[in-house]
């Protein structure tokens, strides 16, 4: 049996063999960083790690040669790809839907809404007309954020229509209409943001020691709490614990309900 470790730049690779000592399985590292990686039975270095499917293909190729017991990933860039590989190989652990909820703010909003959980308004931006539509629905001010990413910082603040026109003129959206920007629009958050680790979200995310998450909530117009963001939060658990849980040598992962 083989445990596959995905690590884009080698930051976790040095410790994984020690964390997984006694697991009785071969370790295969798939990484974008060349170099010496002691403790691994096999190392596959792939080019353009973050921008291609080469890492996934390396794991699928390994699975044709030896049974793969688990796919382990700590870096945010690897969460969705690792979950997809688990589903493809029939392995236990985080599902792709759960990984998307932690990586993609639009996917998270859809899951929250479907589960009947109050969420802060947010919409995907595909074209300039979308900005005018949501400005009409919500009014100003609005903020633009990246759709995906660990932090999703504000990249544009639209106080009024003049600010919207200026942002568009400055190149906020791609000039080519065939290119879909990875952006969202939402009203401006007023008041403080509360952050809780592993806050239960029934029907959306389980408490999973191998894939911890943080839920950020804000106060809505009626005084109730609205979920503003759910994020993969590896900083809330020791890296050793996360690796062992995903390998099946620690607390077991749960599937999305």
Rosetta blueprint (number, residue, H / E / L):
1 X L
2 X E
3 X E
4 X E
5 X E
6 X E
7 X E
8 X L
9 X L
10 X L
11 X L
12 X L
13 X H
14 X H
15 X H
16 X H
17 X H
18 X H
19 X H
20 X L
21 X L
22 X L
23 X L
24 X L
25 X L
26 X E
27 X E
28 X E
29 X E
30 X E
31 X E
32 X L
33 X L
34 X L
35 X L
36 X L
37 X L
38 X L
39 X L
40 X L
41 X L
42 X E
43 X E
44 X E
45 X E
46 X L
47 X L
48 X L
49 X H
50 X H
51 X H
52 X L
53 X L
54 X H
55 X H
56 X H
57 X H
58 X H
59 X H
60 X H
61 X H
62 X H
63 X H
64 X H
65 X H
66 X L
67 X L
68 X E
69 X E
70 X E
71 X E
72 X E
73 X E
74 X L
75 X L
76 X H
77 X H
78 X H
79 X H
80 X H
81 X H
82 X H
83 X H
84 X H
85 X H
86 X H
87 X H
88 X H
89 X H
90 X L
91 X L
92 X L
93 X L
94 X L
95 X L
96 X H
97 X H
98 X H
99 X H
100 X H
101 X H
102 X H
103 X H
104 X E
105 X H
106 X H
107 X H
108 X H
109 X H
110 X H
111 X H
112 X H
113 X H
114 X H
115 X L
116 X L
117 X L
118 X L
119 X E
120 X L
121 X L
122 X L
123 X E
124 X E
125 X E
126 X L
127 X L
128 X H
129 X H
130 X H
131 X H
132 X H
133 X H
134 X H
135 X H
136 X H
137 X H
138 X H
139 X L
140 X L
141 X L
142 X E
143 X E
144 X E
145 X E
146 X E
147 X L
148 X E
149 X L
150 X L
151 X L
152 X L
153 X L
154 X E
155 X E
156 X E
157 X E
158 X E
159 X L
160 X L
161 X H
162 X H
163 X H
164 X H
165 X H
166 X H
167 X H
168 X H
169 X H
170 X L
171 X L
172 X L
173 X L
174 X L
175 X L
176 X L
177 X L
178 X L
179 X L
180 X L
181 X L
182 X L
183 X E
184 X E
185 X E
186 X E
187 X E
188 X L
189 X L
190 X L
191 X L
192 X L
193 X L
194 X E
195 X E
196 X E
197 X E
198 X L
199 X L
200 X L
201 X E
202 X L
203 X L
204 X L
205 X E
206 X L
207 X L
208 X L
209 X L
210 X L
211 X L
212 X L
213 X E
214 X E
215 X E
216 X E
217 X E
218 X E
219 X E
220 X L
221 X L
222 X L
223 X L
224 X L
225 X E
226 X E
227 X E
228 X E
229 X E
230 X E
231 X E
232 X E
233 X L
234 X H
235 X H
236 X H
237 X L
238 X L
239 X H
240 X H
241 X H
242 X H
243 X H
244 X H
245 X H
246 X H
247 X H
248 X L
249 X L
250 X L
251 X L
252 X L
253 X L
254 X L
255 X L
256 X L
257 X L
